[in-house]
Amino acid sequence: MSIIGGAWAPNVIWYLRGGPRRFSELRADIPLVSPKVLTTRLREMEEDGVVLRRVMPTSPPSVEYELTPLGARLVPAIEAIAEVGEELKKTRAKKRGKAIPGARESFRGRRRVAAGS
């Protein structure tokens, strides 16, 4: 739990589940994470045996990250968490009433405001 409970770790695993990714690709996938935090998280995950870091012999050198077999075993758990999250969103939407496409909640109160109004 400490591995997937760390900030951004589930996101990294989620995007690496499809195969190797370069650092810049992960940054584009997870735009809210800073480069420093992403680097730190990737190093920790590498030390834990979840992520493999491969330096490519190019000029300039590039680095690819991929899940190890151990890291790949975490994917079903994260997918299950994502599925439950989707179900919870649907349940909340039903409780609040039918959502208006393109609507957002007003800051004051819970009144729905159509986008652009």
Secondary structure, 3 states (H helix, E strand, C coil): CHHHHCCCHHHHHHHHCCCCEEHHHHHHHCCCCCHHHHHHHHHHHHHCCCEEEEEECCCCCEEEEEECHHHHCCHHHHHHHHHHHHHHHHHHHHHHCCCCCCEEECCCCCCEEECCC
